[in-house]
Amino acid sequence: MKTEFYVEFDGRQINLDQIEDAVKVSWKSDGNKMKDLKSLRVYYKPQERKAYYVVNGESKGENDSLEV
């Protein structure tokens, strides 16, 4: 079974996979390697269209390029 998770807010819709992909791109563009990513915690604020994230329990960041 495949589950798809969407967030809808203010006439926009974004898929959980889109948020995760955008966060991973941010992580990589900061000079990190994907093989070093062990855990990922994402907090999405739909009113800001921003994802805040914690990688490996310590590294923090944000992605505000989530165009939906």
C-alpha positions as CSV (number, residue, x, y, z in Angstrom):
1,M,0.0,0.0,0.0
2,K,1.2,3.5,-0.9
3,T,0.1,6.4,1.1
4,E,0.1,10.0,-0.2
5,F,-0.1,12.8,2.3
6,Y,-1.1,16.3,1.2
7,V,-1.4,19.6,3.1
8,E,-4.0,22.1,1.8
9,F,-4.1,25.7,2.9
10,D,-5.3,28.9,1.3
11,G,-6.2,27.3,-2.0
12,R,-2.8,25.6,-2.4
13,Q,-1.8,22.0,-2.1
14,I,1.6,20.4,-1.4
15,N,2.6,16.8,-1.2
16,L,4.7,15.5,1.7
17,D,7.2,14.1,-0.9
18,Q,7.6,17.6,-2.3
19,I,8.4,19.0,1.1
20,E,10.9,16.2,1.8
21,D,12.6,16.6,-1.6
22,A,13.0,20.4,-1.1
23,V,14.5,19.9,2.4
24,K,17.0,17.3,1.0
25,V,18.0,19.7,-1.8
26,S,18.6,22.4,0.9
27,W,20.7,20.0,2.9
28,K,22.8,19.1,-0.1
29,S,23.2,22.7,-1.3
30,D,24.6,23.5,2.1
31,G,27.6,21.3,1.2
32,N,26.3,18.1,3.0
33,K,26.3,14.6,1.7
34,M,23.1,12.6,1.4
35,K,24.9,9.6,2.9
36,D,25.4,11.6,6.1
37,L,21.6,12.1,6.5
38,K,20.5,9.5,9.0
39,S,17.3,11.1,10.4
40,L,15.1,14.0,9.3
41,R,12.5,15.9,11.3
42,V,10.4,18.4,9.2
43,Y,8.0,21.0,10.5
44,Y,5.9,22.6,7.7
45,K,4.2,26.0,8.2
46,P,1.7,26.2,5.3
47,Q,0.8,29.9,6.0
48,E,4.5,30.8,5.4
49,R,5.1,28.1,2.8
50,K,8.2,27.2,4.7
51,A,9.7,24.0,6.0
52,Y,11.9,24.0,9.1
53,Y,14.0,20.9,9.7
54,V,16.4,19.1,12.0
55,V,18.9,16.6,10.6
56,N,20.4,13.9,12.7
57,G,19.0,15.5,15.8
58,E,21.3,18.5,15.7
59,S,21.7,20.3,12.4
60,K,18.9,22.8,11.8
61,G,17.7,24.7,8.7
62,E,14.8,26.0,6.8
63,N,13.6,26.0,3.2
64,D,11.4,28.8,1.9
65,S,11.4,27.8,-1.7
66,L,8.3,25.6,-1.5
67,E,6.3,26.9,-4.4
68,V,2.9,25.4,-4.7
